[in-house]
């Protein structure tokens, strides 16, 4: 089994030490490094621990035969743009069963016409993971509210729509919400 731990860790901008400290119970950076490189057997227990530490599904850490990658041709950093010092690649995300999409047809807030949002659908027990993030909330009659989740209190969600001058909306006990996890924008 080939691991994608390094790809996910780097995509999230974390070091080996960061991931090791986030594991429950904590482990060492050396152990995470060995698991990434295959020097140590990657058990299901380790996959689940590391997935929790990275905030991803355990399936995101396993390389699949049909998984696609983009080769990294250049890196943009504080010193400008340069070729990578070693071969790098960007993983194309797996789309899980809980993902839905939203298309932006008119500019609103920081989103531009033509943008696409990949959104993770959440059940009520996971709503807290979307605090201070942009969310899609279903309303009766096929309508939705899209905005920043400001808070949750007694089953009521407080949403601030993105339009300038919009007033906070309160939604009581929605069956689900979806938090924005990836923005796809054509240049």
N, C-alpha and C positions, 0 to 999 in steps of 0.2 A: 504494500500500500504506500503510495507516494503522498507526502504531506504538502499542504499549501500554507502551513503556519507562517513561514517567513514572508510569503506574498501578502498575507492578510496583515501581519504585524507591521510590515513596512508601509502598506497602504494607509494604516492608521497612524503612522508616524511614531511608533513605539519602539523602544530599545528592548533587548533581551531582559535587562534588569526591570524595566517597567512591567513587562508581562509576568515575570517571576514574582514580583511584589503583589500583583493583582490576583494571582492564583490563590485559591482557598483550599487547604492551607498554603501559605507562601512557600516558594521553592527558590532555587538559585538560578541565576542567569545561565550558568554552565549547563544545568539540566535542560533548560528550554532550548539552548543551542544544540545540544545533543539530540533532542527530540526533533528539531527542525531538520537536521542534517541526516537523520537516520542512524546515528551512532548509538542510539538507545531505542528500544522497541516502543512504538507508539501504541499504547493500549487504548481501549475505549474510555477507560477512566481518565487517562491523560487528555484525550481529545476533548472530553466534556469539560474538564477543568480549564483547559486553555481556551476553549470556546467561550466559557463564562468570563474569563479574564479579558478576552478581546471583545466581548459583547456581540458575538455572532452565533449563528447556529453551528452545531458540530459538523453538519454536512458541508459547510463552507471551508472546512480545514482539510478535506480529503480531495485529492486530485482525481478527477474522473477521466476516462479515456477520451471522451469527446469534449473536454474542457478547452476553451480557447484562450489564448494569450496574445497580447500585443507586445512586440519587441520595443524596448526603450531606445530611441535613437539619440536623444539629448536630454540633459538635466538642466533646469533653470534654477539657480540659487543666487545667493548674495554676490557671488563673484561673476555673474553673467551666465551665459548659456554655453555648455560644453558637453562633449561626449562622456558617457558614463565610464568610470574607471574599470568596471567589470560588467559582464553581461547582465542586463536586468530585463525584466518583463513585467507587464501589468496584467493582472488576471481580469478576465471579463467576468463580472459577477454572475453567480448562479441566481436564477429567479425561482424563489420558493413558492409554495402554495399560498402563502399569506400575502403575496405582493399584488398590488393593483397599480394602475397608471392613471395619470391625470394630464390632459393636454391643456396648455395655456393658449387661448384664442385671442386674448386682449391683455396688454400690459397691465400689471397690477402689483404694486409694491416693488419688490426686487425682481419679480418674474417678468420676462419679456414674451411678447407674442411669438409663438413657435416653440417655446420651451416645453419639455416633457418632464414630469416628475414621476419617479418611482416611489411608491408609497408602501409601507408595511402596515398591513391591517392588524389592529390590536383589539383584544377582548377587554372588557371592563377591568379585570384584575391587573392589566398591564398599562392602563392609561397613564399612570404616574411616570412611565418611561418617556412620555412625550411632552412633559412640562417644558415650557419655553421653546418649543419647536412648532413648526407649521404643521397643521393637521387638517384633514378633511373629515367633516362630521355629517353623517346623514340626517336628513329631516324628513318629515312626512311628505308624501306626494312626489317623491323622486327629486326633491331639492336637497341642497347641501350647503354647509357653511365651510369656508376655507379661511383659516387665519391662524394666529399664534395662540397656543393653549397657555393661558395665564395661570389657571388654577383649577382645582377640583375640590368641591366641598359638598358633603351630603348628597352625592350622586349628581351634582350639578357641575357642568363644565363651563368655565368662563373663557370665551374665545374673543380675541380682538381681530376683526377682519382687516385685511391688508390695505383696503382703500383708504386714502387720506380722509381724515375727518370722520371715519366710521366709528360707531359706538360699539362698546362691548356687547356681545351676545351671550345669553345663558341658555344652555341646552341641558335638559333633564334626562338622565339615564338613557343615553343612546346605546344601541345594541353593540356597536363597534365604532372605532375611529381608525384613521390611517395616518401615520406620521410620515412626512417627507424624509426619504433617506438618500436620494440621489437625484441630482439635477442634470438633465441632458439638454445641451444648448448647441445649436448649430452656429458656426461662426460665419 
